[in-house]
Amino acid sequence: MILANEFNCPDRAKKRELDAVMAVAAGDMEMSLSTVALFEKELAEWAGFTQSVSASSDTGSVSVMLGALGFRFGDEVIVSPDVPPWVIAPLLHAGLTLAVVDYEPGTLRVNTPALERLISSKTRAILVSSPFGCQQDFSELLALGRRKRLVTLIEMTEALGVTFEKRRLYDGFDIGLLSLKEGHSDISTGEGGALLFRSAEWARRAKSYAQFSDLDGVNPGVNHKLSGIQCAVGRLRIKALTARIVGYRDSAYRIAAYCQQRGVSQLPRLAGRMAGRAVVVDKTAAEAADLSWRELPLLTHYLAPLENLAPEAARMAQAWCGIHVDEWGEY
């Protein structure tokens, strides 16, 4: 349900969201378009990007990006083993070739030297995520992307507001991919997705492509526009986002302390670093302590078995899991 999402006062939030929806519904097309523009502007500003472009679905936003940036059948994208299915599916649908890069041993961090060895003449982009928004350093990966002139992409739905050494986790990436789907995102608009750009020109192309035309009179676009009603809800949820992230951080610290008391060890390379949405712990110990946990969000379908493509990631998934802040209320 898209009208129920606030940390402290859900009834009041519901009323504000309903009022905002009714105001747009009672207005004209100009008001609807203005609401979309404001949502995109406020989202980009909050996340620290130049511009954002919304779309009617999260997978649709990826298709918009591919079309606007001229990706072609057979182009290659190197992906980390934690990129979610909603991003992978449209890449495969467009006929792109995916090369999976493994983790460094004993970590959830992309193995940058291994990534460099995967780069070929067909490689167009590097695409990563971060399990549960875990804090990690992407500086080497970004430097490699710049050196090789590759587009750097990050799926950032669970990384909103996560920082590492006083920088946002996604700072430096060319494009951020964000799901706005209910249950996936803190800025849910019911359904939807958003692209966040450093380049104003790329954003212009994507905005045009999402509205049937690439503005050159030759290349057709698609109809993937997000509605003003959905953006009215999204604007209110952006305003509540900072408070939600503070709440997540507090919950993560409490989870870590609770696990320590119960003898459930945290992944050593992440100990003392708070993930965006979960604390990564020893799976066997979590089961023994009867804690609710989630599997690491790794690629398990669409591609060949993970054990073949990324054996280190597969080993990590067998040994470690996440205690998510959404389940923290159970303890």
C-alpha positions as CSV (number, residue, x, y, z in Angstrom):
1,M,0.0,0.0,0.0
2,I,1.6,3.3,-1.1
3,L,-0.1,5.4,1.6
4,A,1.6,4.1,4.7
5,N,5.2,4.8,5.3
6,E,6.7,6.8,8.1
7,F,8.9,6.0,11.1
8,N,7.2,7.7,13.9
9,C,3.6,8.8,13.1
10,P,2.1,6.6,10.3
11,D,-1.4,8.0,10.7
12,R,-0.2,11.6,10.2
13,A,2.0,10.6,7.3
14,K,-0.9,8.8,5.7
15,K,-3.0,11.9,5.9
16,R,-0.3,14.1,4.4
17,E,0.3,11.7,1.6
18,L,-3.4,11.4,0.8
19,D,-3.8,15.2,0.8
20,A,-0.9,15.5,-1.6
21,V,-2.3,12.9,-3.9
22,M,-5.7,14.5,-3.9
23,A,-4.2,17.9,-4.7
24,V,-2.4,16.6,-7.8
25,A,-5.5,14.5,-8.9
26,A,-7.6,17.6,-8.7
27,G,-5.1,19.7,-10.7
28,D,-4.3,20.0,-14.3
29,M,-1.5,18.5,-16.5
30,E,0.7,21.4,-15.7
31,M,0.5,20.7,-12.0
32,S,1.2,17.0,-12.6
33,L,4.3,17.7,-14.7
34,S,5.5,20.3,-12.1
35,T,5.2,17.7,-9.3
36,V,7.3,15.2,-11.3
37,A,9.9,17.9,-12.0
38,L,10.1,18.9,-8.3
39,F,10.4,15.3,-7.2
40,E,13.3,14.6,-9.6
41,K,15.0,17.8,-8.5
42,E,14.7,17.1,-4.8
43,L,15.8,13.5,-5.2
44,A,18.9,14.5,-7.1
45,E,19.7,17.2,-4.5
46,W,19.2,14.9,-1.6
47,A,21.4,12.2,-3.1
48,G,24.1,14.6,-4.2
49,F,23.7,14.0,-8.0
50,T,23.3,16.7,-10.7
51,Q,19.9,15.5,-12.0
52,S,17.5,12.6,-11.7
53,V,15.0,11.0,-14.1
54,S,12.1,9.0,-12.9
55,A,10.4,6.1,-14.7
56,S,7.2,4.0,-14.3
57,S,9.1,0.9,-13.0
58,D,12.5,0.1,-11.7
59,T,13.3,-2.3,-14.6
60,G,11.9,0.4,-17.0
61,S,14.4,2.9,-15.7
62,V,17.3,0.6,-16.6
63,S,15.9,0.2,-20.1
64,V,15.6,4.0,-20.4
65,M,19.3,4.3,-19.4
66,L,20.4,1.7,-21.9
67,G,18.5,3.4,-24.7
68,A,19.5,6.9,-23.8
69,L,23.2,6.0,-23.6
70,G,23.2,4.0,-26.8
71,F,24.0,0.5,-25.4
72,R,23.8,-2.1,-28.1
73,F,23.3,-5.8,-28.4
74,G,26.5,-7.6,-27.5
75,D,27.9,-4.7,-25.4
76,E,29.4,-6.0,-22.2
77,V,28.8,-4.9,-18.6
78,I,30.9,-6.2,-15.7
79,V,28.6,-6.8,-12.7
80,S,29.3,-7.5,-9.0
81,P,27.6,-10.7,-7.7
82,D,25.1,-8.7,-5.5
83,V,23.3,-6.8,-8.3
84,P,19.6,-7.5,-7.9
85,P,17.3,-9.2,-10.5
86,W,15.4,-6.0,-11.3
87,V,18.6,-4.6,-12.7
88,I,19.9,-7.8,-14.3
89,A,16.7,-8.7,-16.2
90,P,16.6,-5.6,-18.5
91,L,20.3,-5.9,-19.3
92,L,19.8,-9.5,-20.5
93,H,16.6,-8.5,-22.3
94,A,18.6,-5.9,-24.2
95,G,21.0,-8.5,-25.4
96,L,24.0,-7.3,-23.3
97,T,26.7,-9.7,-22.2
98,L,27.4,-9.8,-18.5
99,A,30.7,-10.7,-16.9
100,V,30.5,-11.4,-13.1
101,V,33.4,-10.2,-11.0
102,D,34.0,-12.0,-7.7
103,Y,34.7,-10.7,-4.2
104,E,38.0,-10.4,-2.5
105,P,38.5,-13.4,-0.2
106,G,36.7,-13.2,3.1
107,T,34.9,-9.9,2.1
108,L,31.9,-8.5,0.4
109,R,34.1,-6.2,-1.6
110,V,34.6,-6.4,-5.4
111,N,38.0,-7.8,-6.4
112,T,39.3,-4.8,-8.4
113,P,42.4,-6.6,-9.9
114,A,40.1,-9.4,-11.1
115,L,37.7,-6.8,-12.5
116,E,40.5,-5.2,-14.5
117,R,41.4,-8.6,-16.0
118,L,37.7,-9.0,-17.2
119,I,37.8,-5.7,-19.2
120,S,37.7,-6.3,-23.0
121,S,37.1,-4.2,-26.1
122,K,33.4,-4.8,-25.7
123,T,33.1,-3.6,-22.1
124,R,31.0,-0.5,-21.8
125,A,30.3,-0.3,-18.1
126,I,31.0,-1.5,-14.5
127,L,27.9,-2.1,-12.4
128,V,28.0,-2.8,-8.7
129,S,25.8,-2.9,-5.6
130,S,26.5,-3.4,-1.9
131,P,24.8,-6.1,0.1
132,F,22.4,-4.3,2.5
133,G,24.2,-1.1,1.8
134,C,27.4,-2.2,3.6
135,Q,30.0,0.4,4.0
136,Q,33.0,-0.1,1.7
137,D,35.6,1.8,-0.3
138,F,34.9,2.0,-4.0
139,S,37.8,4.4,-4.8
140,E,40.0,1.9,-6.6
141,L,37.1,0.7,-8.7
142,L,36.1,4.3,-9.7
143,A,39.7,5.1,-10.5
144,L,39.8,2.1,-12.8
145,G,36.6,3.1,-14.5
146,R,37.9,6.5,-15.2
147,R,41.2,5.2,-16.5
148,K,39.5,2.7,-18.8
149,R,36.8,5.3,-19.8
150,L,33.9,3.0,-18.7
151,V,30.6,4.1,-17.3
152,T,30.4,3.4,-13.6
153,L,27.0,2.4,-12.3
154,I,25.8,1.6,-8.7
155,E,22.5,0.1,-7.6
156,M,21.9,2.2,-4.5
157,T,18.4,1.4,-3.2
158,E,19.6,0.1,0.2
159,A,22.6,2.4,0.3
160,L,20.7,5.7,0.5
161,G,22.3,7.9,3.1
162,V,25.2,5.4,3.8
163,T,28.6,7.1,4.2
164,F,32.1,5.8,4.2
165,E,34.9,8.1,5.5
166,K,32.6,11.1,5.4
167,R,31.6,10.5,1.8
168,R,28.4,9.0,0.5
169,L,28.8,5.4,-0.6
170,Y,27.8,6.2,-4.1
171,D,29.8,9.4,-4.5
172,G,31.9,9.4,-7.7
173,F,29.7,7.0,-9.7
174,D,28.4,8.3,-13.0
175,I,24.9,6.9,-12.6
176,G,22.9,5.6,-9.6
177,L,20.0,3.2,-10.1
178,L,17.2,3.4,-7.6
179,S,14.1,1.2,-7.2
180,L,11.0,3.1,-6.0
181,K,8.9,-0.1,-5.7
182,E,6.9,-0.6,-2.6
183,G,8.7,-2.8,-0.1
184,H,12.1,-2.2,-1.9
185,S,12.7,1.4,-1.2
186,D,12.4,4.1,1.4
187,I,11.2,6.5,-1.3
188,S,8.6,4.2,-2.6
189,T,6.1,5.6,-5.0
190,G,4.2,2.3,-5.2
191,E,5.9,1.3,-8.4
192,G,8.7,3.2,-10.2
193,G,12.4,3.7,-10.6
194,A,14.9,6.5,-10.8
195,L,18.2,7.2,-12.5
196,L,20.6,9.7,-10.9
197,F,23.1,11.3,-13.1
198,R,26.3,13.4,-12.7
199,S,26.1,14.4,-16.4
200,A,23.3,16.8,-17.3
201,E,23.5,15.8,-20.9
202,W,22.9,12.1,-20.1
203,A,20.0,13.1,-17.9
204,R,18.5,15.2,-20.7
205,R,18.8,12.2,-23.1
206,A,17.2,9.8,-20.5
207,K,14.3,12.2,-19.8
208,S,13.7,12.6,-23.5
209,Y,14.0,8.8,-24.2
210,A,11.4,8.1,-21.4
211,Q,8.9,10.2,-23.3
212,F,8.9,8.5,-26.8
213,S,11.6,10.7,-28.5
214,D,15.3,11.1,-28.2
215,L,14.9,14.6,-29.6
216,D,17.0,13.9,-32.7
217,G,14.0,13.0,-34.9
218,V,15.5,9.5,-35.5
219,N,15.7,7.4,-32.4
220,P,12.4,6.3,-30.9
221,G,12.0,6.3,-27.2
222,V,9.6,4.5,-24.8
223,N,6.8,5.6,-22.6
224,H,8.1,5.1,-19.1
225,K,7.0,8.3,-17.4
226,L,6.2,8.3,-13.6
227,S,2.9,10.1,-12.7
228,G,2.5,13.3,-10.8
229,I,0.4,11.5,-8.2
230,Q,3.2,9.0,-7.5
231,C,5.8,11.8,-7.3
232,A,3.6,13.7,-4.8
233,V,4.0,10.7,-2.4
234,G,7.7,10.5,-3.3
235,R,8.4,14.1,-2.4
236,L,7.0,13.6,1.1
237,R,9.0,10.5,1.6
238,I,12.2,12.3,0.6
239,K,11.5,14.7,3.5
240,A,11.2,11.8,5.9
241,L,14.3,10.0,4.7
242,T,16.9,11.6,6.9
243,A,14.9,10.6,10.1
244,R,14.5,7.0,8.7
245,I,18.2,6.6,8.0
246,V,19.1,7.8,11.6
247,G,16.6,5.2,12.8
248,Y,18.2,2.5,10.7
249,R,21.7,3.4,12.0
250,D,20.6,3.3,15.6
251,S,18.9,-0.1,15.0
252,A,22.1,-1.4,13.3
253,Y,24.2,-0.5,16.4
254,R,21.7,-2.1,18.7
255,I,21.7,-5.3,16.5
256,A,25.5,-5.4,16.6
257,A,25.6,-5.0,20.4
258,Y,22.9,-7.7,20.8
259,C,24.8,-10.1,18.6
260,Q,28.0,-9.5,20.5
261,Q,26.1,-10.3,23.8
262,R,24.8,-13.5,22.2
263,G,28.2,-14.6,20.9
264,V,27.2,-14.1,17.3
265,S,30.2,-12.8,15.4
266,Q,30.1,-10.0,12.9
267,L,32.0,-10.3,9.6
268,P,35.5,-9.1,10.6
269,R,36.1,-6.7,7.7
270,L,32.7,-5.0,8.6
271,A,33.0,-5.1,12.4
272,G,32.5,-1.5,13.7
273,R,31.1,-0.4,10.3
274,M,27.3,-0.2,10.1
275,A,25.6,-1.4,7.0
276,G,22.8,0.6,5.6
277,R,20.1,-1.9,6.4
278,A,21.6,-5.0,8.1
279,V,24.5,-6.3,10.2
280,V,26.4,-9.2,8.5
281,V,27.0,-12.1,10.9
282,D,28.0,-15.7,11.1
283,K,25.1,-17.7,9.7
284,T,25.6,-20.8,11.9
285,A,25.8,-18.7,15.1
286,A,22.7,-16.7,14.1
287,E,20.8,-20.0,13.6
288,A,22.0,-21.3,16.9
289,A,20.9,-18.1,18.7
290,D,17.5,-18.4,16.9
291,L,17.8,-15.0,15.2
292,S,15.8,-14.0,12.2
293,W,18.2,-13.5,9.3
294,R,18.3,-13.0,5.5
295,E,20.5,-14.6,2.9
296,L,23.1,-12.3,1.3
297,P,21.5,-10.7,-1.7
298,L,23.5,-12.5,-4.4
299,L,22.8,-13.5,-7.9
300,T,21.0,-16.8,-7.8
301,H,19.2,-16.9,-11.2
302,Y,19.3,-15.5,-14.7
303,L,23.0,-16.4,-14.9
304,A,25.0,-19.6,-14.6
305,P,25.4,-21.0,-11.1
306,L,27.1,-18.5,-8.8
307,E,29.6,-21.2,-7.7
308,N,31.1,-21.2,-11.2
309,L,31.0,-17.4,-11.8
310,A,31.9,-16.1,-8.4
311,P,33.1,-18.9,-6.0
312,E,34.2,-16.6,-3.3
313,A,30.8,-14.9,-3.2
314,A,29.1,-18.3,-3.1
315,R,31.3,-19.3,-0.1
316,M,30.5,-16.0,1.7
317,A,26.7,-16.7,1.1
318,Q,27.1,-20.1,2.7
319,A,28.9,-18.7,5.8
320,W,27.4,-15.3,6.4
321,C,23.9,-13.7,6.5
322,G,22.3,-10.4,7.4
323,I,20.2,-9.4,10.4
324,H,18.0,-6.8,8.8
325,V,16.7,-3.7,10.6
326,D,13.2,-4.6,9.4
327,E,13.2,-7.6,11.7
328,W,14.9,-5.8,14.7
329,G,11.5,-5.2,16.4
330,E,11.3,-9.0,17.1
331,Y,13.9,-8.8,19.8
